[in-house]
Amino acid sequence: MQSKENFEVKGTATKGVQLDPKLLSNDNQNFNQQGYVLYKHAKAIDDICTKYNLIITVRKTGEDSLNRIEEGNPCKGHDILDKTIKKKSLEAKGIDPTTICPNYYGYVGQWGPNELLGVKALVVRENGEHYGIEEITLNELEVSENKENIFTGDYDLHDIIHKGGSGNPYSVLSRGDNTNSNMINREDILNKINTNIWHKDNESENR
């Protein structure tokens, strides 16, 4: 499970966040620069690992998405398949990256066959409740002063491994599979992690 591209976020009942010692640092900024997850979100992921007896491997997150996550933009859920705006995704659509404002990099795009139409954003009611998803055109984005609810990419969570009993000590959760003990699947875990990260961010803002 351990490689140069992956590290483990491992839930334990007594020790908190368990990360590759080469990456773990008391210097949050140095940790963030490793490019996997933000230090402040490692605990949110570990909470879910601990609760559901999981090990999660994480690959490096794109720099643009990581910057947006640090700024507080919401991570897209597994039901949003659109790519984030970055040089590679623009070139894949045959779009000249120099024609797109670099300030839009890291946002989840709304794409046409060969063009960028806009971005996707989270709709939030006045009471803070998440309501749905809206599409914002590039013209609307250009004049918008509120970009905090625009989706960005999510963390590249790779293997989600359930630690079972002695007969079946480890099993990888795949799409649609449930564990026998908790009746959860990969999508459930991803949603729980995103929700927990959102709550942790809100707690920090309200202190």
PyMOL commands that place a pseudoatom at each C-alpha (Angstrom):
pseudoatom trace, name=CA, resn=MET, resi=1, chain=A, elem=C, hetatm=0, pos=[0.000, 0.000, 0.000]
pseudoatom trace, name=CA, resn=GLN, resi=2, chain=A, elem=C, hetatm=0, pos=[2.874, 2.364, 0.622]
pseudoatom trace, name=CA, resn=SER, resi=3, chain=A, elem=C, hetatm=0, pos=[4.595, 3.955, -2.366]
pseudoatom trace, name=CA, resn=LYS, resi=4, chain=A, elem=C, hetatm=0, pos=[6.174, 7.233, -3.355]
pseudoatom trace, name=CA, resn=GLU, resi=5, chain=A, elem=C, hetatm=0, pos=[2.801, 8.391, -4.677]
pseudoatom trace, name=CA, resn=ASN, resi=6, chain=A, elem=C, hetatm=0, pos=[0.653, 7.201, -1.780]
pseudoatom trace, name=CA, resn=PHE, resi=7, chain=A, elem=C, hetatm=0, pos=[0.585, 7.602, 1.946]
pseudoatom trace, name=CA, resn=GLU, resi=8, chain=A, elem=C, hetatm=0, pos=[-1.768, 6.113, 4.491]
pseudoatom trace, name=CA, resn=VAL, resi=9, chain=A, elem=C, hetatm=0, pos=[-4.227, 8.009, 6.620]
pseudoatom trace, name=CA, resn=LYS, resi=10, chain=A, elem=C, hetatm=0, pos=[-4.912, 5.422, 9.278]
pseudoatom trace, name=CA, resn=GLY, resi=11, chain=A, elem=C, hetatm=0, pos=[-7.599, 5.622, 11.945]
pseudoatom trace, name=CA, resn=THR, resi=12, chain=A, elem=C, hetatm=0, pos=[-6.780, 4.405, 15.447]
pseudoatom trace, name=CA, resn=ALA, resi=13, chain=A, elem=C, hetatm=0, pos=[-8.707, 4.809, 18.644]
pseudoatom trace, name=CA, resn=THR, resi=14, chain=A, elem=C, hetatm=0, pos=[-5.786, 6.108, 20.673]
pseudoatom trace, name=CA, resn=LYS, resi=15, chain=A, elem=C, hetatm=0, pos=[-3.183, 7.786, 18.504]
pseudoatom trace, name=CA, resn=GLY, resi=16, chain=A, elem=C, hetatm=0, pos=[-5.090, 10.125, 16.207]
pseudoatom trace, name=CA, resn=VAL, resi=17, chain=A, elem=C, hetatm=0, pos=[-3.695, 10.770, 12.750]
pseudoatom trace, name=CA, resn=GLN, resi=18, chain=A, elem=C, hetatm=0, pos=[-1.190, 8.219, 11.506]
pseudoatom trace, name=CA, resn=LEU, resi=19, chain=A, elem=C, hetatm=0, pos=[0.743, 9.382, 8.446]
pseudoatom trace, name=CA, resn=ASP, resi=20, chain=A, elem=C, hetatm=0, pos=[3.953, 8.455, 6.714]
pseudoatom trace, name=CA, resn=PRO, resi=21, chain=A, elem=C, hetatm=0, pos=[6.617, 9.735, 9.178]
pseudoatom trace, name=CA, resn=LYS, resi=22, chain=A, elem=C, hetatm=0, pos=[8.530, 11.255, 6.266]
pseudoatom trace, name=CA, resn=LEU, resi=23, chain=A, elem=C, hetatm=0, pos=[5.543, 13.488, 5.537]
pseudoatom trace, name=CA, resn=LEU, resi=24, chain=A, elem=C, hetatm=0, pos=[4.303, 14.206, 9.048]
pseudoatom trace, name=CA, resn=SER, resi=25, chain=A, elem=C, hetatm=0, pos=[5.595, 17.471, 10.476]
pseudoatom trace, name=CA, resn=ASN, resi=26, chain=A, elem=C, hetatm=0, pos=[4.700, 19.883, 13.230]
pseudoatom trace, name=CA, resn=ASP, resi=27, chain=A, elem=C, hetatm=0, pos=[5.072, 22.594, 10.609]
pseudoatom trace, name=CA, resn=ASN, resi=28, chain=A, elem=C, hetatm=0, pos=[1.627, 22.732, 8.998]
pseudoatom trace, name=CA, resn=GLN, resi=29, chain=A, elem=C, hetatm=0, pos=[2.878, 24.746, 6.042]
pseudoatom trace, name=CA, resn=ASN, resi=30, chain=A, elem=C, hetatm=0, pos=[5.593, 22.211, 5.300]
pseudoatom trace, name=CA, resn=PHE, resi=31, chain=A, elem=C, hetatm=0, pos=[3.043, 19.398, 5.550]
pseudoatom trace, name=CA, resn=ASN, resi=32, chain=A, elem=C, hetatm=0, pos=[0.666, 21.171, 3.163]
pseudoatom trace, name=CA, resn=GLN, resi=33, chain=A, elem=C, hetatm=0, pos=[3.445, 21.637, 0.641]
pseudoatom trace, name=CA, resn=GLN, resi=34, chain=A, elem=C, hetatm=0, pos=[3.739, 17.850, 0.292]
pseudoatom trace, name=CA, resn=GLY, resi=35, chain=A, elem=C, hetatm=0, pos=[0.593, 18.105, -1.867]
pseudoatom trace, name=CA, resn=TYR, resi=36, chain=A, elem=C, hetatm=0, pos=[-1.566, 15.291, -0.477]
pseudoatom trace, name=CA, resn=VAL, resi=37, chain=A, elem=C, hetatm=0, pos=[-4.126, 16.762, 1.923]
pseudoatom trace, name=CA, resn=LEU, resi=38, chain=A, elem=C, hetatm=0, pos=[-4.176, 19.879, 4.064]
pseudoatom trace, name=CA, resn=TYR, resi=39, chain=A, elem=C, hetatm=0, pos=[-2.980, 19.252, 7.601]
pseudoatom trace, name=CA, resn=LYS, resi=40, chain=A, elem=C, hetatm=0, pos=[-6.229, 20.662, 9.026]
pseudoatom trace, name=CA, resn=HIS, resi=41, chain=A, elem=C, hetatm=0, pos=[-8.244, 18.107, 7.033]
pseudoatom trace, name=CA, resn=ALA, resi=42, chain=A, elem=C, hetatm=0, pos=[-6.116, 15.064, 7.928]
pseudoatom trace, name=CA, resn=LYS, resi=43, chain=A, elem=C, hetatm=0, pos=[-7.908, 14.843, 11.294]
pseudoatom trace, name=CA, resn=ALA, resi=44, chain=A, elem=C, hetatm=0, pos=[-11.323, 15.029, 9.598]
pseudoatom trace, name=CA, resn=ILE, resi=45, chain=A, elem=C, hetatm=0, pos=[-10.353, 12.082, 7.398]
pseudoatom trace, name=CA, resn=ASP, resi=46, chain=A, elem=C, hetatm=0, pos=[-8.887, 10.210, 10.360]
pseudoatom trace, name=CA, resn=ASP, resi=47, chain=A, elem=C, hetatm=0, pos=[-12.148, 10.624, 12.307]
pseudoatom trace, name=CA, resn=ILE, resi=48, chain=A, elem=C, hetatm=0, pos=[-13.977, 8.648, 9.623]
pseudoatom trace, name=CA, resn=CYS, resi=49, chain=A, elem=C, hetatm=0, pos=[-11.188, 6.054, 9.477]
pseudoatom trace, name=CA, resn=THR, resi=50, chain=A, elem=C, hetatm=0, pos=[-11.429, 5.545, 13.215]
pseudoatom trace, name=CA, resn=LYS, resi=51, chain=A, elem=C, hetatm=0, pos=[-15.225, 5.337, 13.285]
pseudoatom trace, name=CA, resn=TYR, resi=52, chain=A, elem=C, hetatm=0, pos=[-15.475, 2.778, 10.482]
pseudoatom trace, name=CA, resn=ASN, resi=53, chain=A, elem=C, hetatm=0, pos=[-12.195, 0.909, 11.047]
pseudoatom trace, name=CA, resn=LEU, resi=54, chain=A, elem=C, hetatm=0, pos=[-10.596, 1.952, 7.767]
pseudoatom trace, name=CA, resn=ILE, resi=55, chain=A, elem=C, hetatm=0, pos=[-7.238, 2.675, 6.193]
pseudoatom trace, name=CA, resn=ILE, resi=56, chain=A, elem=C, hetatm=0, pos=[-7.253, 5.163, 3.304]
pseudoatom trace, name=CA, resn=THR, resi=57, chain=A, elem=C, hetatm=0, pos=[-4.427, 5.714, 0.853]
pseudoatom trace, name=CA, resn=VAL, resi=58, chain=A, elem=C, hetatm=0, pos=[-4.160, 9.145, -0.726]
pseudoatom trace, name=CA, resn=ARG, resi=59, chain=A, elem=C, hetatm=0, pos=[-2.373, 10.233, -3.882]
pseudoatom trace, name=CA, resn=LYS, resi=60, chain=A, elem=C, hetatm=0, pos=[-1.178, 13.752, -4.533]
pseudoatom trace, name=CA, resn=THR, resi=61, chain=A, elem=C, hetatm=0, pos=[-3.903, 16.317, -5.148]
pseudoatom trace, name=CA, resn=GLY, resi=62, chain=A, elem=C, hetatm=0, pos=[-3.526, 18.744, -8.044]
pseudoatom trace, name=CA, resn=GLU, resi=63, chain=A, elem=C, hetatm=0, pos=[-1.897, 22.007, -7.019]
pseudoatom trace, name=CA, resn=ASP, resi=64, chain=A, elem=C, hetatm=0, pos=[-4.769, 24.156, -8.325]
pseudoatom trace, name=CA, resn=SER, resi=65, chain=A, elem=C, hetatm=0, pos=[-7.383, 22.137, -6.452]
pseudoatom trace, name=CA, resn=LEU, resi=66, chain=A, elem=C, hetatm=0, pos=[-5.307, 22.101, -3.270]
pseudoatom trace, name=CA, resn=ASN, resi=67, chain=A, elem=C, hetatm=0, pos=[-5.038, 25.895, -3.390]
pseudoatom trace, name=CA, resn=ARG, resi=68, chain=A, elem=C, hetatm=0, pos=[-8.823, 26.204, -3.778]
pseudoatom trace, name=CA, resn=ILE, resi=69, chain=A, elem=C, hetatm=0, pos=[-9.457, 23.779, -0.923]
pseudoatom trace, name=CA, resn=GLU, resi=70, chain=A, elem=C, hetatm=0, pos=[-7.171, 25.864, 1.276]
pseudoatom trace, name=CA, resn=GLU, resi=71, chain=A, elem=C, hetatm=0, pos=[-9.159, 28.968, 0.298]
pseudoatom trace, name=CA, resn=GLY, resi=72, chain=A, elem=C, hetatm=0, pos=[-12.349, 27.232, 1.464]
pseudoatom trace, name=CA, resn=ASN, resi=73, chain=A, elem=C, hetatm=0, pos=[-14.030, 26.220, -1.782]
pseudoatom trace, name=CA, resn=PRO, resi=74, chain=A, elem=C, hetatm=0, pos=[-16.183, 23.079, -1.450]
pseudoatom trace, name=CA, resn=CYS, resi=75, chain=A, elem=C, hetatm=0, pos=[-14.884, 19.803, -2.881]
pseudoatom trace, name=CA, resn=LYS, resi=76, chain=A, elem=C, hetatm=0, pos=[-17.032, 18.265, -5.586]
pseudoatom trace, name=CA, resn=GLY, resi=77, chain=A, elem=C, hetatm=0, pos=[-18.872, 15.074, -4.691]
pseudoatom trace, name=CA, resn=HIS, resi=78, chain=A, elem=C, hetatm=0, pos=[-18.477, 11.769, -6.518]
pseudoatom trace, name=CA, resn=ASP, resi=79, chain=A, elem=C, hetatm=0, pos=[-21.640, 12.588, -8.498]
pseudoatom trace, name=CA, resn=ILE, resi=80, chain=A, elem=C, hetatm=0, pos=[-19.929, 15.537, -10.239]
pseudoatom trace, name=CA, resn=LEU, resi=81, chain=A, elem=C, hetatm=0, pos=[-17.820, 14.114, -13.051]
pseudoatom trace, name=CA, resn=ASP, resi=82, chain=A, elem=C, hetatm=0, pos=[-16.724, 17.401, -14.634]
pseudoatom trace, name=CA, resn=LYS, resi=83, chain=A, elem=C, hetatm=0, pos=[-12.991, 18.124, -14.643]
pseudoatom trace, name=CA, resn=THR, resi=84, chain=A, elem=C, hetatm=0, pos=[-11.403, 21.073, -12.892]
pseudoatom trace, name=CA, resn=ILE, resi=85, chain=A, elem=C, hetatm=0, pos=[-10.044, 23.936, -14.959]
pseudoatom trace, name=CA, resn=LYS, resi=86, chain=A, elem=C, hetatm=0, pos=[-6.326, 23.481, -15.483]
pseudoatom trace, name=CA, resn=LYS, resi=87, chain=A, elem=C, hetatm=0, pos=[-3.872, 23.544, -18.343]
pseudoatom trace, name=CA, resn=LYS, resi=88, chain=A, elem=C, hetatm=0, pos=[-4.147, 19.809, -19.000]
pseudoatom trace, name=CA, resn=SER, resi=89, chain=A, elem=C, hetatm=0, pos=[-7.959, 19.708, -19.101]
pseudoatom trace, name=CA, resn=LEU, resi=90, chain=A, elem=C, hetatm=0, pos=[-8.100, 22.801, -21.342]
pseudoatom trace, name=CA, resn=GLU, resi=91, chain=A, elem=C, hetatm=0, pos=[-5.628, 21.316, -23.798]
pseudoatom trace, name=CA, resn=ALA, resi=92, chain=A, elem=C, hetatm=0, pos=[-7.599, 18.046, -23.829]
pseudoatom trace, name=CA, resn=LYS, resi=93, chain=A, elem=C, hetatm=0, pos=[-10.595, 20.038, -25.106]
pseudoatom trace, name=CA, resn=GLY, resi=94, chain=A, elem=C, hetatm=0, pos=[-8.489, 21.800, -27.723]
pseudoatom trace, name=CA, resn=ILE, resi=95, chain=A, elem=C, hetatm=0, pos=[-8.686, 25.101, -25.823]
pseudoatom trace, name=CA, resn=ASP, resi=96, chain=A, elem=C, hetatm=0, pos=[-5.705, 27.459, -25.763]
pseudoatom trace, name=CA, resn=PRO, resi=97, chain=A, elem=C, hetatm=0, pos=[-4.923, 27.850, -22.021]
pseudoatom trace, name=CA, resn=THR, resi=98, chain=A, elem=C, hetatm=0, pos=[-3.806, 31.456, -22.581]
pseudoatom trace, name=CA, resn=THR, resi=99, chain=A, elem=C, hetatm=0, pos=[-7.416, 32.382, -23.470]
pseudoatom trace, name=CA, resn=ILE, resi=100, chain=A, elem=C, hetatm=0, pos=[-8.677, 31.404, -20.000]
pseudoatom trace, name=CA, resn=CYS, resi=101, chain=A, elem=C, hetatm=0, pos=[-8.066, 33.582, -16.957]
pseudoatom trace, name=CA, resn=PRO, resi=102, chain=A, elem=C, hetatm=0, pos=[-5.624, 31.735, -14.656]
pseudoatom trace, name=CA, resn=ASN, resi=103, chain=A, elem=C, hetatm=0, pos=[-7.686, 32.948, -11.700]
pseudoatom trace, name=CA, resn=TYR, resi=104, chain=A, elem=C, hetatm=0, pos=[-10.263, 30.328, -12.720]
pseudoatom trace, name=CA, resn=TYR, resi=105, chain=A, elem=C, hetatm=0, pos=[-7.819, 27.439, -12.406]
pseudoatom trace, name=CA, resn=GLY, resi=106, chain=A, elem=C, hetatm=0, pos=[-8.896, 24.907, -9.793]
pseudoatom trace, name=CA, resn=TYR, resi=107, chain=A, elem=C, hetatm=0, pos=[-12.629, 25.535, -10.204]
pseudoatom trace, name=CA, resn=VAL, resi=108, chain=A, elem=C, hetatm=0, pos=[-14.833, 22.718, -11.533]
pseudoatom trace, name=CA, resn=GLY, resi=109, chain=A, elem=C, hetatm=0, pos=[-15.676, 23.598, -15.123]
pseudoatom trace, name=CA, resn=GLN, resi=110, chain=A, elem=C, hetatm=0, pos=[-18.906, 23.368, -17.068]
pseudoatom trace, name=CA, resn=TRP, resi=111, chain=A, elem=C, hetatm=0, pos=[-17.703, 22.052, -20.406]
pseudoatom trace, name=CA, resn=GLY, resi=112, chain=A, elem=C, hetatm=0, pos=[-19.004, 21.999, -23.959]
pseudoatom trace, name=CA, resn=PRO, resi=113, chain=A, elem=C, hetatm=0, pos=[-17.580, 19.687, -26.661]
pseudoatom trace, name=CA, resn=ASN, resi=114, chain=A, elem=C, hetatm=0, pos=[-14.674, 22.039, -27.374]
pseudoatom trace, name=CA, resn=GLU, resi=115, chain=A, elem=C, hetatm=0, pos=[-15.188, 24.971, -25.029]
pseudoatom trace, name=CA, resn=LEU, resi=116, chain=A, elem=C, hetatm=0, pos=[-15.372, 26.057, -21.424]
pseudoatom trace, name=CA, resn=LEU, resi=117, chain=A, elem=C, hetatm=0, pos=[-18.888, 27.337, -20.718]
pseudoatom trace, name=CA, resn=GLY, resi=118, chain=A, elem=C, hetatm=0, pos=[-18.575, 28.215, -17.042]
pseudoatom trace, name=CA, resn=VAL, resi=119, chain=A, elem=C, hetatm=0, pos=[-18.224, 26.650, -13.607]
pseudoatom trace, name=CA, resn=LYS, resi=120, chain=A, elem=C, hetatm=0, pos=[-20.316, 24.662, -11.143]
pseudoatom trace, name=CA, resn=ALA, resi=121, chain=A, elem=C, hetatm=0, pos=[-21.147, 25.998, -7.697]
pseudoatom trace, name=CA, resn=LEU, resi=122, chain=A, elem=C, hetatm=0, pos=[-22.833, 24.867, -4.521]
pseudoatom trace, name=CA, resn=VAL, resi=123, chain=A, elem=C, hetatm=0, pos=[-26.165, 26.551, -3.784]
pseudoatom trace, name=CA, resn=VAL, resi=124, chain=A, elem=C, hetatm=0, pos=[-26.409, 27.448, -0.093]
pseudoatom trace, name=CA, resn=ARG, resi=125, chain=A, elem=C, hetatm=0, pos=[-29.562, 28.773, 1.578]
pseudoatom trace, name=CA, resn=GLU, resi=126, chain=A, elem=C, hetatm=0, pos=[-29.472, 31.677, 4.026]
pseudoatom trace, name=CA, resn=ASN, resi=127, chain=A, elem=C, hetatm=0, pos=[-29.552, 29.241, 6.959]
pseudoatom trace, name=CA, resn=GLY, resi=128, chain=A, elem=C, hetatm=0, pos=[-26.408, 27.539, 5.613]
pseudoatom trace, name=CA, resn=GLU, resi=129, chain=A, elem=C, hetatm=0, pos=[-28.192, 24.448, 4.309]
pseudoatom trace, name=CA, resn=HIS, resi=130, chain=A, elem=C, hetatm=0, pos=[-26.802, 22.959, 1.098]
pseudoatom trace, name=CA, resn=TYR, resi=131, chain=A, elem=C, hetatm=0, pos=[-29.514, 23.153, -1.545]
pseudoatom trace, name=CA, resn=GLY, resi=132, chain=A, elem=C, hetatm=0, pos=[-28.113, 21.942, -4.850]
pseudoatom trace, name=CA, resn=ILE, resi=133, chain=A, elem=C, hetatm=0, pos=[-25.786, 22.703, -7.739]
pseudoatom trace, name=CA, resn=GLU, resi=134, chain=A, elem=C, hetatm=0, pos=[-25.894, 25.681, -10.082]
pseudoatom trace, name=CA, resn=GLU, resi=135, chain=A, elem=C, hetatm=0, pos=[-24.059, 26.485, -13.290]
pseudoatom trace, name=CA, resn=ILE, resi=136, chain=A, elem=C, hetatm=0, pos=[-22.402, 29.894, -13.607]
pseudoatom trace, name=CA, resn=THR, resi=137, chain=A, elem=C, hetatm=0, pos=[-21.414, 31.163, -17.044]
pseudoatom trace, name=CA, resn=LEU, resi=138, chain=A, elem=C, hetatm=0, pos=[-18.012, 32.703, -17.673]
pseudoatom trace, name=CA, resn=ASN, resi=139, chain=A, elem=C, hetatm=0, pos=[-19.663, 36.110, -18.139]
pseudoatom trace, name=CA, resn=GLU, resi=140, chain=A, elem=C, hetatm=0, pos=[-21.382, 35.781, -14.763]
pseudoatom trace, name=CA, resn=LEU, resi=141, chain=A, elem=C, hetatm=0, pos=[-18.171, 34.544, -13.170]
pseudoatom trace, name=CA, resn=GLU, resi=142, chain=A, elem=C, hetatm=0, pos=[-16.239, 37.538, -14.463]
pseudoatom trace, name=CA, resn=VAL, resi=143, chain=A, elem=C, hetatm=0, pos=[-18.426, 40.011, -12.547]
pseudoatom trace, name=CA, resn=SER, resi=144, chain=A, elem=C, hetatm=0, pos=[-19.167, 37.809, -9.532]
pseudoatom trace, name=CA, resn=GLU, resi=145, chain=A, elem=C, hetatm=0, pos=[-17.778, 38.961, -6.190]
pseudoatom trace, name=CA, resn=ASN, resi=146, chain=A, elem=C, hetatm=0, pos=[-18.741, 35.740, -4.422]
pseudoatom trace, name=CA, resn=LYS, resi=147, chain=A, elem=C, hetatm=0, pos=[-16.670, 32.808, -5.617]
pseudoatom trace, name=CA, resn=GLU, resi=148, chain=A, elem=C, hetatm=0, pos=[-16.435, 30.938, -2.315]
pseudoatom trace, name=CA, resn=ASN, resi=149, chain=A, elem=C, hetatm=0, pos=[-19.151, 28.399, -3.231]
pseudoatom trace, name=CA, resn=ILE, resi=150, chain=A, elem=C, hetatm=0, pos=[-17.648, 27.341, -6.572]
pseudoatom trace, name=CA, resn=PHE, resi=151, chain=A, elem=C, hetatm=0, pos=[-16.681, 23.679, -6.515]
pseudoatom trace, name=CA, resn=THR, resi=152, chain=A, elem=C, hetatm=0, pos=[-13.080, 22.587, -6.742]
pseudoatom trace, name=CA, resn=GLY, resi=153, chain=A, elem=C, hetatm=0, pos=[-11.541, 19.146, -7.127]
pseudoatom trace, name=CA, resn=ASP, resi=154, chain=A, elem=C, hetatm=0, pos=[-11.539, 16.706, -4.258]
pseudoatom trace, name=CA, resn=TYR, resi=155, chain=A, elem=C, hetatm=0, pos=[-8.717, 14.897, -2.532]
pseudoatom trace, name=CA, resn=ASP, resi=156, chain=A, elem=C, hetatm=0, pos=[-7.418, 11.942, -4.534]
pseudoatom trace, name=CA, resn=LEU, resi=157, chain=A, elem=C, hetatm=0, pos=[-8.495, 9.256, -2.084]
pseudoatom trace, name=CA, resn=HIS, resi=158, chain=A, elem=C, hetatm=0, pos=[-7.340, 5.995, -3.656]
pseudoatom trace, name=CA, resn=ASP, resi=159, chain=A, elem=C, hetatm=0, pos=[-7.857, 2.706, -1.808]
pseudoatom trace, name=CA, resn=ILE, resi=160, chain=A, elem=C, hetatm=0, pos=[-10.390, 2.607, 1.020]
pseudoatom trace, name=CA, resn=ILE, resi=161, chain=A, elem=C, hetatm=0, pos=[-9.541, -0.503, 2.999]
pseudoatom trace, name=CA, resn=HIS, resi=162, chain=A, elem=C, hetatm=0, pos=[-11.755, -2.021, 5.684]
pseudoatom trace, name=CA, resn=LYS, resi=163, chain=A, elem=C, hetatm=0, pos=[-9.958, -3.810, 8.504]
pseudoatom trace, name=CA, resn=GLY, resi=164, chain=A, elem=C, hetatm=0, pos=[-12.038, -6.919, 9.169]
pseudoatom trace, name=CA, resn=GLY, resi=165, chain=A, elem=C, hetatm=0, pos=[-11.682, -9.906, 11.446]
pseudoatom trace, name=CA, resn=SER, resi=166, chain=A, elem=C, hetatm=0, pos=[-9.007, -12.594, 11.514]
pseudoatom trace, name=CA, resn=GLY, resi=167, chain=A, elem=C, hetatm=0, pos=[-10.578, -14.568, 8.665]
pseudoatom trace, name=CA, resn=ASN, resi=168, chain=A, elem=C, hetatm=0, pos=[-10.645, -11.602, 6.304]
pseudoatom trace, name=CA, resn=PRO, resi=169, chain=A, elem=C, hetatm=0, pos=[-8.304, -9.002, 7.805]
pseudoatom trace, name=CA, resn=TYR, resi=170, chain=A, elem=C, hetatm=0, pos=[-8.402, -6.520, 4.916]
pseudoatom trace, name=CA, resn=SER, resi=171, chain=A, elem=C, hetatm=0, pos=[-10.849, -5.810, 2.112]
pseudoatom trace, name=CA, resn=VAL, resi=172, chain=A, elem=C, hetatm=0, pos=[-10.880, -2.943, -0.365]
pseudoatom trace, name=CA, resn=LEU, resi=173, chain=A, elem=C, hetatm=0, pos=[-14.194, -1.119, -0.606]
pseudoatom trace, name=CA, resn=SER, resi=174, chain=A, elem=C, hetatm=0, pos=[-15.237, -0.738, -4.215]
pseudoatom trace, name=CA, resn=ARG, resi=175, chain=A, elem=C, hetatm=0, pos=[-18.135, 1.111, -5.790]
pseudoatom trace, name=CA, resn=GLY, resi=176, chain=A, elem=C, hetatm=0, pos=[-21.425, -0.219, -4.455]
pseudoatom trace, name=CA, resn=ASP, resi=177, chain=A, elem=C, hetatm=0, pos=[-19.875, -2.775, -2.078]
pseudoatom trace, name=CA, resn=ASN, resi=178, chain=A, elem=C, hetatm=0, pos=[-20.957, -2.859, 1.557]
pseudoatom trace, name=CA, resn=THR, resi=179, chain=A, elem=C, hetatm=0, pos=[-18.998, -4.039, 4.573]
pseudoatom trace, name=CA, resn=ASN, resi=180, chain=A, elem=C, hetatm=0, pos=[-20.721, -6.759, 6.549]
pseudoatom trace, name=CA, resn=SER, resi=181, chain=A, elem=C, hetatm=0, pos=[-20.412, -4.943, 9.860]
pseudoatom trace, name=CA, resn=ASN, resi=182, chain=A, elem=C, hetatm=0, pos=[-21.245, -1.355, 8.940]
pseudoatom trace, name=CA, resn=MET, resi=183, chain=A, elem=C, hetatm=0, pos=[-23.196, -1.709, 5.666]
pseudoatom trace, name=CA, resn=ILE, resi=184, chain=A, elem=C, hetatm=0, pos=[-21.271, 1.139, 4.089]
pseudoatom trace, name=CA, resn=ASN, resi=185, chain=A, elem=C, hetatm=0, pos=[-19.702, 1.449, 0.669]
pseudoatom trace, name=CA, resn=ARG, resi=186, chain=A, elem=C, hetatm=0, pos=[-17.076, 3.605, -0.994]
pseudoatom trace, name=CA, resn=GLU, resi=187, chain=A, elem=C, hetatm=0, pos=[-19.534, 6.346, -1.950]
pseudoatom trace, name=CA, resn=ASP, resi=188, chain=A, elem=C, hetatm=0, pos=[-20.837, 6.526, 1.629]
pseudoatom trace, name=CA, resn=ILE, resi=189, chain=A, elem=C, hetatm=0, pos=[-17.316, 6.979, 2.964]
pseudoatom trace, name=CA, resn=LEU, resi=190, chain=A, elem=C, hetatm=0, pos=[-16.416, 9.671, 0.419]
pseudoatom trace, name=CA, resn=ASN, resi=191, chain=A, elem=C, hetatm=0, pos=[-19.576, 11.600, 1.258]
pseudoatom trace, name=CA, resn=LYS, resi=192, chain=A, elem=C, hetatm=0, pos=[-18.960, 11.262, 4.996]
pseudoatom trace, name=CA, resn=ILE, resi=193, chain=A, elem=C, hetatm=0, pos=[-15.400, 12.531, 4.584]
pseudoatom trace, name=CA, resn=ASN, resi=194, chain=A, elem=C, hetatm=0, pos=[-16.495, 15.545, 2.515]
pseudoatom trace, name=CA, resn=THR, resi=195, chain=A, elem=C, hetatm=0, pos=[-19.235, 16.335, 5.049]
pseudoatom trace, name=CA, resn=ASN, resi=196, chain=A, elem=C, hetatm=0, pos=[-16.833, 16.037, 7.984]
pseudoatom trace, name=CA, resn=ILE, resi=197, chain=A, elem=C, hetatm=0, pos=[-14.306, 18.320, 6.285]
pseudoatom trace, name=CA, resn=TRP, resi=198, chain=A, elem=C, hetatm=0, pos=[-17.048, 20.887, 5.655]
pseudoatom trace, name=CA, resn=HIS, resi=199, chain=A, elem=C, hetatm=0, pos=[-18.128, 20.764, 9.317]
pseudoatom trace, name=CA, resn=LYS, resi=200, chain=A, elem=C, hetatm=0, pos=[-14.533, 21.115, 10.540]
pseudoatom trace, name=CA, resn=ASP, resi=201, chain=A, elem=C, hetatm=0, pos=[-14.046, 24.164, 8.315]
pseudoatom trace, name=CA, resn=ASN, resi=202, chain=A, elem=C, hetatm=0, pos=[-17.254, 25.746, 9.619]
pseudoatom trace, name=CA, resn=GLU, resi=203, chain=A, elem=C, hetatm=0, pos=[-16.232, 25.083, 13.215]
pseudoatom trace, name=CA, resn=SER, resi=204, chain=A, elem=C, hetatm=0, pos=[-12.938, 26.885, 12.585]
pseudoatom trace, name=CA, resn=GLU, resi=205, chain=A, elem=C, hetatm=0, pos=[-14.700, 29.872, 11.012]
pseudoatom trace, name=CA, resn=ASN, resi=206, chain=A, elem=C, hetatm=0, pos=[-17.150, 30.194, 13.916]
pseudoatom trace, name=CA, resn=ARG, resi=207, chain=A, elem=C, hetatm=0, pos=[-14.523, 30.165, 16.681]
for i in range(1, 207): cmd.bond("trace and resi %d" % i, "trace and resi %d" % (i + 1))
show_as sticks, trace
zoom trace
